[in-house]
Amino acid sequence: MQDTIIKYLTGLPENASRWQKKLNKKYGNLTQVTKRIQYDLKHGVERQEVVAFLVLIKTDQSYFELRKTSGFAFRLYSLEASLLNVDSKANHSLSFSDY
């Protein structure tokens, strides 16, 4: 789950090869990332772990370089909104406003 989130938030490098672009188009979009996180949630990862990891990315100094990448804020916001949207459809209480 953590690797999936980090790969999505990092995005593509500026000098990405054609193969990297193709894989990102297939597996790196928001829908696919949300599906992978939902799969992880079904198989043992708890919602609190996802929330805690997103808070860690926002606040921890070790993720400073990740936060500096272009488009990071938009990707993080869209991921949080997507997870909230999926959870509201499933009638679960997941709140990202706790941080």
Buried (B, 14 or more C-beta within 10 A) or exposed (E): BEEBBEBBBBBBEEEEEEEEEEEBEEBBEEEBBBBBBBEBBEEEBEBEBBBEBBEEBEEEEEBEEBBEEEEBEEBBEBBBEBBBEBBEEEEEEBEBEEE
